[in-house]
Amino acid sequence: MSETINTPRQETVTAGISEAKLLGSLKHLFASSFSVLGELMQNARRARASGVTFDFDPDQKTLTVCDDGTGIADFQNLVVLAQSGWDDETMLTENPFGMGLFSVLFACEEVTFRSRGRRLRVSIDAVVEKRAIAVDVDESAPVQGTRIEMRNLAPNLLPAKHEVPSAGIVGLARYEMVEELRAYAQGFAIPVRLNGEDLPRPFAQENIPGEKTDIGFVSVYGIHRAPDRQVVMVNAHAYNVYFLQGLPINGSAVRNGTPCVIVHLDNASFIPKMPDRAHLYDQERAFKRISTSLTELVERYLVDRKAKLTPKEFASRHWTECKVFRRLDLMNDVPWIPASLFFRIGAILESSERMMDRCTALATTAQGDPEAHLLSREDVEQGKFRIWRNTPYAPSASRAAALLLKVMQREEVLALADNLPEGHWLNLCTPDCEGFTFDVHASGCAGKADYHAGDWMSKVTIQLASQAEIVINDPDQRMTPLRCIVEDDWLLLPAGFTERKAFNADLPFGDHEAVCLVIGRGIRWDHPVDALSSYTDENDEYRDDWQENSARLWNALVSGLRGDSIADLVATALNTCTEVVASECHLPHMAVVRTTLAEPGTRVRNAPRMEVVCLQDDAFWESFAASFDSAGDTALKQRLRDAFVATVRPGEIIRTAE
């Protein structure tokens, strides 16, 4: 037995629109409550009006908009969604959506359109319910242009920034609608008036110099406005303002100051995102195109400037722009370079930010003349300035970074702050530090002490020396060997440092040991401990108390290695330790400091250490007298104690200068 299966006939569906639901929910599409202002301005411009006038009465909750354009030919177009009624040229160049005037209906309880001797009074309910709406003859309607009267404005159009009223236009300024209207008018193509006052249009095309490009009309500070001034970073959109069909896009209306770049986007090439037109359609791709076009504009400008200016003028005025727009290659054959690119090393600090702050910028002749702050290729090649490239940014940057920075500091070698493009003349006549090799010879070495550093350095062996000689060689032979004799300074070297140690050897961060040669008096410009730690806490705050404690410990170790007297060591400790405070009861007190050796069970002696003996203890004097006279004469003990006190004079009043 077989089963018969009936195949149903092919079904079809047809797209449609639930008009009532669409119209009823359309108001939720208008995200910006003030976008109605832009739509009213836009329609006046498209109607070829010479201007548009707004009359706002917040007390009566009314807004009246008038223009002298072509007027409304067919009132039916006002109430048909997606049917704009504009001519072919406007349709081609601006892509009107036919939705704008619906924002007017949602912005008030009732709106009246008057144009060409006729009148249409309409509400959103009448449109949603698809009622027949009469178009009446109106002798008061303008023969030319359009008058739009909005009654009972929506509450979201009436908020005030403060409640203190003022007369006239000044009083209106407190309403957000007025502030938004001013923002919309900034770059608009036709005049905009509010309650009889012309609103400023500083960024309208007719009011700014600029040029036509593939993205529209562009005005750049430093090119079209304020020529010969520094060109701004046009790709930093926070400093730019964009207009499409005369209205600000992407929240770029300017509240204060003047934007760096003003762009009136081409109406045919860019489409606003509906319904509020506050953003561009496919915005990421659109702004990528805008950025590319702006960058190309600046590049063409720089090429043109190079052809018109002398090499010195071009380097002085446009180095920054060439760097920002990645066209420093234009400077490759320009025999001048800004002095501001070079630094002399000041104090050597582990904190690269603090070290750069302490570096001294190279300054040349008279201030105020930008061309005075340039170095010439001739001076560099003749050795007037000694310049090294790829210098370390901090002592921990490489195994020999601290050594290299110290040599640069002593020999006043200039560090190049930026990398230059391949082919620049400076690269051809100055050495690259990353290839350097070193010979270091120390003489008069004596004594060693271990200092536990922390941060990137775990331990430093302090070693005294009377002199050190450093010879730096450049394998590329872009400089002759540099010989540096060091006295009264310090050198930080990797532990186990041997002759001809390569500069670019990897620095193992974490546990790392080094040797610090303290030569002569040791301190000249800076302190070694500053090269060992940044002294910053978990909040990245600099702790000067940590640095001070480290310096005290270092100084104590060095003082001990030098064999300073115990009196000097104690005096140094007391003078640098602010926590030690004496009181009145201490005036008769005395103590003796002696040096001892601790001998542990391993029979290996530890380093000598100091011990304090209190002279207030009777047992000391008894032992002293017993050692002086085995008979233990009590009178003698007392005489000795009195003589000691008379000599030392504890509690003596020392007169100091006021």
Sequence and secondary structure as in RCSB ss.txt:
>XXXX:A:sequence
MSETINTPRQETVTAGISEAKLLGSLKHLFASSFSVLGELMQNARRARASGVTFDFDPDQKTLTVCDDGTGIADF
QNLVVLAQSGWDDETMLTENPFGMGLFSVLFACEEVTFRSRGRRLRVSIDAVVEKRAIAVDVDESAPVQGTRIEM
RNLAPNLLPAKHEVPSAGIVGLARYEMVEELRAYAQGFAIPVRLNGEDLPRPFAQENIPGEKTDIGFVSVYGIHR
APDRQVVMVNAHAYNVYFLQGLPINGSAVRNGTPCVIVHLDNASFIPKMPDRAHLYDQERAFKRISTSLTELVER
YLVDRKAKLTPKEFASRHWTECKVFRRLDLMNDVPWIPASLFFRIGAILESSERMMDRCTALATTAQGDPEAHLL
SREDVEQGKFRIWRNTPYAPSASRAAALLLKVMQREEVLALADNLPEGHWLNLCTPDCEGFTFDVHASGCAGKAD
YHAGDWMSKVTIQLASQAEIVINDPDQRMTPLRCIVEDDWLLLPAGFTERKAFNADLPFGDHEAVCLVIGRGIRW
DHPVDALSSYTDENDEYRDDWQENSARLWNALVSGLRGDSIADLVATALNTCTEVVASECHLPHMAVVRTTLAEP
GTRVRNAPRMEVVCLQDDAFWESFAASFDSAGDTALKQRLRDAFVATVRPGEIIRTAE
>XXXX:A:secstr
                  HHHHHHHGGGG   TTHHHHHHHHHHHHTT S EEEEEETTTTEEEEEE SS  S G
GGGGSTT     HHHHHHH   S HHHHHHHTEEEEEEEETTEEEEE HHHHHTT    EEE TTS SSSEEEEE
EEE GGG  BS S   SHHHHHTTBHHHHHHHHHHTT SS EEETTEE   TTSGGGS  EEETTEEEEEBTTTB
STTS    TT GGGEEEEETTEEETT   SSS  SEEEEE TTT  B TTT  SBTTHHHHHHHHHHHHHHHHHH
HHHHHHHHS HHHHHHHHHHHHHHTT GGGGTT SEEEGGGEEE  S  SSHHHHHHHSEE   S TT GGGSEE
EHHHHHTTSS EEBS  SSGGGSTTHHHHHHHHHHHT EEE S   TT HHHHHS BGGG EEEEEEES EEEEE
E  BTTBSEEEEEEESEEEEEEE TT SS  EEEEE SEEEEEETT  TTEETT     SS EEEEEEETT  SS
S GGGGT   B TTS B HHHHHHHHHHHHHHHHHHTT  HHHHHHHHHHH TT    GGGTT  EEEEEE    
TTS     EEEEEETT HHHHHHHHHHH TT  HHHHHHHHHHHHHHH TT       
